[in-house]
Amino acid sequence: MNLKYIYTPGAGKMPKYLAGRNKQIEIALSAFEALNEGEVPTCIAYSGYRGVGKTVLLNRLQETAESQGISSYHIEIREDGCLIPRLLEHCRDFLNDHSGIEKLKNVFQKASGALKSLELSFSPENREFSISKKNSGSYVAMYFSQSLENLFEAIGPIAKAKGQSLCFFIDEFQYASPDEMDAFLGALHRTSQLSYPIIAIIAGTPEMIKKMYDKKTYIERLFVFPDLMLLSLTDVGEALSVPGKKAGLSYDKAAVKAVYKATGGYPYFVQVYGQILCASLKDKDMPFKITESFVDDQHDNYLKQLDDNFYKIRYNNRSKSEQNFLFAMASLTLPCNTNDVARYLGKTNKQIAPTLAKLKSKGIVANDNGLYFTVPGFTEYLKRHPDYPKQ
């Protein structure tokens, strides 16, 4: 294996070895097994902060579901919160594969009557329908809820009769608009009551869970909520060693500890450090064992890679008030509280509340028993930044 491709840092890019996710995968495998035996399992909602591997896990699970004959559909929700039209498109795809023309037409006629903010047109000749928004933002929430329930109730018997199940894999679910989230959760609840083989495996930041609870009080009975945590020392060792072994690359225990300490067990950072190490091995003969001193020698290159890419974009894309908020946090002992930040900035809690809300929505700052950064090393990056206020 070419050393250049052993480690693969990237947004949602699949690593050569997915370490530390066995328990989360087992939960999904049990759900797939239940579907294939005609049972309707509990839906799954994975939560974690940016870069812990939510998208990677969803992609791996979708591959597995498809290999087991489950009709699987991927949706990544953008910040505009558009979910329902994507769901309709995938429902059309399922029906195209599993129903006749008239049934396909009737199913969407049943659902479309309540979709007052969407225009649906159906072409029997090519078995396709198109969706377009009208009067964007003018819909009433109940229309979405009832229409999506109608659609799932119409699709459910077809899927059950065909012995075919559906699984929606939805990434960035926290971006779903409140009305669309409410409608989708309600439709899933109804199909669960009717034992129709339609489930969802979703992923998002921890704020997603609170939004779901705010919408539906029964959410803990509809979903299980496995956390995606940082990697342990053992996990980091496997993430480095398993793919490295194929290229003749190995690590001593001290080297693994050094990478673990530098990365904080953050999956993306582990891939970055591994890639940096491999880039420095181009003149080395294989097999080669990486030592602690070898890891330490590359530490500055590792930080530069993160500073120029991962950290920089998170800082540069913030407004001036958001940047000042981040600097204030970096100057305090974390976790801190909003009173500390407000005092540092010379403002009131009410004045900084909108800025905090934006940083939380971007997954940069969390407020769980105090304010803290959601990715390791961000405090140190901010203190290295040339704009950091001189003390």
N, C-alpha and C positions, 0 to 999 in steps of 0.2 A: 504494500500500500504506500502511495506517495505521502510523505510526511506533511505535505501542504494541506491534505484533505482529512487528516485524522480528527481534527477538532473543528467544529462548525458553528462559531458564534453568529447569531443573526436573529432577526425578529421572527419567531416561530419556526426557525429552521431546525430540522430533526437532527439531533446528535447521533453519532455512530452507536452510542450506547446510552440508553435512557436510564440513568441511575436514580435511586431513591424514590421511585414511584410505584413500587410493586403493590402496596396496599391500595392505592388509588385505582390501579388497573384492575385488581381483583374485584373491586366493587362493581366496576363496569362489566367485567366478564360474567359475573353472577347475573347481572341484568340481561345480558345478551342470551345467556343460557335459559333464563326464564321465558324470554320472548320466543325462543325457538321451541319451547315446550308448551306454548300456548297460554302462558301466564303473562300478566301485565305487572311488571316490577315497578318499584318506586323510581321516579326520575332522580337525576343526579345533578348537583350544582357544585362545581369546584370553584373555590375562591382563593385568591392570592394576589400579591402585588406584582407590579410590572417586572418581567424578566424571570419569574420563577418557573416558567414553563407551562403555562395554561394552554396556549395555542399548540405547543408541541404535543401535549398530552391529548388534546382533542383530536388532532390529526392522526395520532397513533391509534386511538380508540375507533375513529371512523374507519380506518383501514381494516381493523379487526372485525368491526361490525359487517362491513361489506363482504369480507372473506367468509362470513358465516351466513350470507344470504339475506341480511337485513337491509331494507331500503334505507339508505342513509343520505342525509342532506345537510350541507354545511352552510351556515349563515354567519357572517361577521357584521355586527351592527356598527355602523359609523356613528359619529357624534351627532348626526341629524336625527338619530333615533328611529330610522325607518325599518320596521320589522314586518308588518302585515303583508305588504306587497311581495316580499321575498318568500314568505310562508305560502302565499297563494301560488306563486310560480312553482314551488316544489310540490305542492299538492297536485297541480296540473301534471307535472312530470310523473308522479306516481300513478295518477289515473290514466294517463296516456299508455302506461305500461300494463295496467291491470284491469281496465274496464272498456266496455264498448262505447261507441260514439254517443248514443242516446243517453246512456247512464252518465257519461262524462258531462254532457250538456246539462242534464237535470241537476247534477250535484252542484254545479256552479250557479245555476239559476236559483237554487234553494238558498245558497249562501249570499249571492250578490244583492238580493233584494234589500238587505239592511245596510249594505256598504254605501252609505250616502255620499261619502267623500271620494269614492273610487268609481271609475268607469271601467266596466268589464265588457269586452266584446268577444264573442265566440265564433269561430269559423269551423263548421262541421267538415268541410272539405279536407282541411289539413289537420284537424283535431287540435287546434290551438286557440288559445284565447290571449288577449292582451290586456294589460292593466295600465291605467293612467290616473293620476290624481286630478281632482277638480276641486276648486275652492279650498286649497290646502289650508289645513288648520281649522276648518269650520265644522268638522264632524263632531258628533256627540258620542261620548264614550260607549254608551249602551249599544250603539249600532255595531261597533267593532266587536264587542263582547258577544252579542247574540249571533252575528254573522259567522264568527269564527267557530262558535259552538256548533252552529248549523252545519258548517263545512266538515268539521271533525266527526260529527254524528252521521253525516252522509258517507264519509270515507271509511269510517270504522267498520261497518258491516261488510263492505267490499274487501277490506284487508283481512278481516276475520275469515270470510268465506274462502278467500284465496290462500289462507295459511301464510299470509305475508305481513310482516310488521314494519313499522316506520320508526325511525329515530332521527330527530332533529338535533344536530350538533351546532350550538349557538355560542359564538365567541363574543366577548365584550357586552354581555347581557345588561350590564349596568347602564348602557347607553339607550336601552329601549325607552321610548316615551312612556310616561305613566299610564296612559290609556291603552297603549299597545301591550305593555307588560301585564296590565290587569286582564285584558282580553285573552292573551295567550295562557296565562295561568288558569283562568277560569275554564278555558276550553280543555286544557290538560286534565283539570279536575273532573270535568264532565266525562271525558273518555275513560278516565280511571274508574269512575262509578259504574260505567257501562261495560267495563272489561274489554275495551277495544285496544288492539295492539299498537298504540301510538304513545311514544315517550319522548322525552327531551333530555339531552345531556348538555348542560350549559356551563359557561365559565365567565368569571368576571372578577373585578376587584372586590375586597371585603364590603365596600359600600353597597354592592349589589344585594347582599343578603338583607340588609335593613330595608332597602326599597321593596324587596319582595314581601317581607313581613308587613310593611305598611299597606300593601295592596291586598293581601289575603291572609286572614288569621289562621287558616288551615295549612299554611305552607310547609310546616314541619312534618305533616303527614303525607304531603305530595312529593317532597324531595328529601334526599339525604345530602349532607353538606360536608364532604371531606375537604380539609384544608390542604393547600399545597405549601409545605413548609420549605425552609432552606435545607440544603443538603447537610448530612452529618459528615464527620471525618471519614467514616467508612464509605459513605456514598461518593465523596470526592475522590477517594482512592480508586473506586471502581470506575468512575467517569473518566479518570485519566488512564488507568492501567488497562482496562479491557480493550478499548480501541487501539491503544499504543502497542499492545502485545503483538498485534498482527504485523506491525512494521518493525518489530525488534526493539521496541522502546519500553523501558521499565522505570520504576520509581522506587527509591528507598523510602522508608517510613518517615524520615525527617523531611524529605522533599514534599511528600504528601501533606504533612503538617504545615509546612511553609506555605503551600498553595491554599490550604484550607484557611489559614490565618489571614492571608492577603485578600482572599475572596469572600470571607464570611460565609462560605457555603452557598453563595448565590450562583445558581446554575449557569447563567450567561457568563458571569465573570470567570468561572472555571474553564469554560470553553475558550474564552479570550486568552487566559494565561497559558493554556495548553497550546494554543496556536502560536503565541509569542515564543514559547520554548521550542517548538518545532522549527520556527523560522531561523532560530540560532543554531540549528543542528545540520544545516545543509552541507557543511564541510566535515561532518563527523561520520565515522564508519559505524554501521549497525552490526550486531546489536549494541545498544548504548543504555546505560543506567543514569538517570537524572538524580542528582544529589541536592541536598539543601543549599549548598553554596551555588550550584548552577541556577537554582530557582531564584536565589537572592540577587544574582548577577543580572537577572532580567527584570527585576522589580520596577526599575525606572521606565523601561520600555512598556511594561504592562500598564503603569499608571498613565503614561502618555497616550497609549491607545484608548484607554477609557476617557481621559480628559478630552481628547480630540473628537470623540464620537459619542459615546453613551452619555456622559455627564454634560458635555457642552450643549447638546441639543435640548436637554431638559432645562438648562439655565437660559439659553438664548431665546427660547420660545416663550419666556415668561415676560409679563409686563414689568415696568419699573417698580411698581408697588409690590408685585409678587417677588421680585428679586430682593427687594429690601426686607421682606418678610423672611425669606430664606436665609439671608445674612444674619438677621436677628436670631433666628433659631440656632445657626451655626455658632454664634457667640455665647450661647447659653448652654447650660448642662442639660442634656436630653435624657429622658423626656422632660419637657418643660410644660408650662401651662400658658393659656392665652393671656393671662394677666401679665406674665413675665414678658411676653412678646410685645404686648401693648405698651407696657412701661418702657421697654427698650426703644420702641419707635416713637414714644411721646404721643401715643394716641389712646383712644378708649377701645374697649372690647368691641363695642358696636361698630366702630369705624374700621376695625381690621377683619370683622366677620366675613364680608364679601370676598376678601382676598383669600382668607383661609378656606372658604367654600370652594373657590376655584382650584386651589392647590390640591385639595382633597379629591375633587372630581377628576383631576389629571393623574391621580395615583402617586403623587410626589410626597405628600405629607399625610400622615394618619393621626387621628385624635382618639386614641384608645388608652385610657388611663394616662393621658398626657400626650403632648405633641412630639412626634419623631419623624425622621425621614424613612421612607419605605425601602430604600436601597442602601446597602452597606457602602461606607466610604464617602457619602455625599457631603458630610460635614468637612472632611479633610479636603475634598475638592474645592468647596467654597472658600476655605481658608487659603488654598493655593491660588485662587483666582485673583487676577490683578485688580479687580473692582472691589475686592473685599475691604471693608472699612478698616483703616489703620486705628489700632487701639491707643 
